[in-house]
Amino acid sequence: MKRYDLILLLAPLCLASCFKDEAPNAEADIEHVAVSVGDPLKTFFQLSDTAQTVPFSDSTITFRVRSHADITALAPTLRLTEGATVSPASGTVHDFSKGAVVYTTTSEDGLWHRTYKMQFVPTTITLRDSLGFGFEDYSLEPSEQKYYVFHADETVGDWATGNPGFKLSMGTAKPDEYPTYPMANGHTGSCAALTTRSTGPFGVMANKRIAAGNLFLGTFDQKVALTNTLHATRFGVPFPVRPVAFKGWYSYQPGKTYQDVFGNAVAGKADHGSIYAVLYRNHDAQGNEIVLYGDNVKTSQQVVAIADLGDVGQTNGWRPFEVPFLYRQEVDQETLQNRGYSLAIVFSSSNEGDKFEGAVGSTLLIDDVSIISQKQE
């Protein structure tokens, strides 16, 4: 596993180490998984579903397969970090109809281990008029118990956040001090709280002084959080119905002092949150898988429709919202049924947080969110 420390910044000064043998690798990650079957489209919805890159922060690997797929004898092949080993071995045949298989990795130096759960989930396309999300189902991240993870449902999986990235700069923070965390007394039960945080001395050195609270459907790639921040957020999950509206409840309080990327106070400027949803085609014309990132989630040619509340300003308590999806092109029903479209739902406590600008303390509360879909004939 990667372990980031400020001392790494001093590594170029340690020239003597250049003359020593390279130390054994201390990483023990599954980086990529692939599955080979005779007729992929009898098992999977898309050819690209047969393989996936595993985000560093994930310990559960899920393949979604057709409802009647034969998953009794599958042999996933694994790519590991250099020098790592895994048990059971890559390429071992398993009967995934009996449930998930647990893989344990060991680093080259033998000091570090990780446990992964791999599962193949038969998925029936359920045509529902609406899909709702409360935020009562959450838990601490399983491996280190550092921050909270919100669970959605079997249709979309877990919510993603930038909390794994915040851990790199503020590893001593308590779970409630991370940018995204649960809060009691929401609109109904508990809610999701998103707060813009300072990233401390490390953030000053890296010129990434704030971390906006965020919550989104997709995945967060911790490995590029420091080097390519906008590509750390991988937006969207396959979604099998045509959405027509996005609704829910929110409360927003901006922080006191808006600051630019250099940490300078910007007089007269108030922070704003953001709330929006995007439907996009998740493959290009050649069948290659597409994912949208922080730098193109609203602008990509793959975008089919957007429901955007716009700049979210200060409120006095909870406020309802409902915004329609504005379509740029028509939806192909066959592609929709084969999970060829992805839905991204995105919340942020600072709408310019991707530029590391905003106000520390800005807080967006979210609850009782739903996607209203086109009624089926």
Disulfide bonds with the S-S distance in Angstrom:
none
